[in-house]
Amino acid sequence: MQFINKFKYKRKGHRIIKAFIKDKWNNDIQRYVNLNYNELKRIKAFKYLLLKEQQGFCCYCMRKIPFNEVTLEHVMPHHLEDKKRKEEVKYYSKFGRLKRGKIYYCPDKEIPISPKLHTPPYPHCIAHENLVASCQGKVFEGGEKYINAAITLGEMIKLFHYFSFREQQRLYDMKLMVH
């Protein structure tokens, strides 16, 4: 896995999300219409931005994703069980933009339809910081086989050690590592 830098394209992501929110406001009835994740994932510019952030790689398996195979995934899950909601929101609030209060937990069914949203913070289900690009678990070389995300980032850290350049050079000099 590689780190996905959500900060680099933050402004562009926020512009797309703000335009999406603005577009869903209906002045005639003074409320939002279709302000939800299913509508957001149809915006090609947003999918393209997420894919660009990830240099074209899937957030799970690190394979290159053809644009027409991109699906969006939530970092903080789209829906949380009511029983575990507080606990899980607390857990995810330790990370990145969630930690800084730029987004808040709000599933589609709870996005206020009126009055107008004042952003940021953004509802997590449509927030740029909470969305990444995935290949839907498809293994492209083998046809339509599906894979599950095998390891979470927290588990990866336990399994791998990332060497500094100096450490890599020392191991290479000792013939323990190849370039």
JOPE-V24211 format. One line per field, one symbol per residue. ss: DSSP state (H for helix, E for strand, L for the rest). psi: psi as a letter, one per 20 degrees, with the letter a starting at -180 (. if undefined). burial: I if it has 24 or more other ideal C-beta (glycine too) atoms within 12 Angstrom, else O. A space follows every 10 residues. Layout:
# JOPE-V24211
ss: ???
psi: ???
burial: ???
This chain:
# JOPE-V24211
ss: LLLLLLLLLH HHHHHHHHHH HHHLEELLLL EELLLLHHHH LLLHHHHHHH HHHLLLELLL LLLELLHHHL EEEELLLLLL LLLLHHHHHH HHLLLHHHHL LLEELLLHHH LLLLLLLLLL LEEHHHLHHH EEEELLLEEH HHLLEELLLL LLHHHHHHHL LLLLHHHHHH HHHLLLLLL
psi: qqponihgkg ggghgggghg gghipohgjl rqpknrghhg iiohhggggg hghjkjqqig ikqppqhijp qqqpgpqgpq qhhjggghgg ghiiqchghj kirqpnrgij ppiqaqqoqr rqphijpghj qrprjjjpoh hjckqqqqoh prhhhghhhq ppqrgggggg hghjkiqq.
burial: IOOIOIOOII OOIIOIIIOI IOOIOOOOOO OIOOIIIOOI IOIOOIIOII IIIIOOIIII IOIOIOOOOI IIIIIIOIOO OOOOOOOOIO OIIOOIIIOO OIIIIIIIOO IOOOOOIOII IIIIIIIIII IIIIIIOIOO OOOOOOOOOO OOOOOOOOOO OOOOOOOOOO OOOOOOOOO
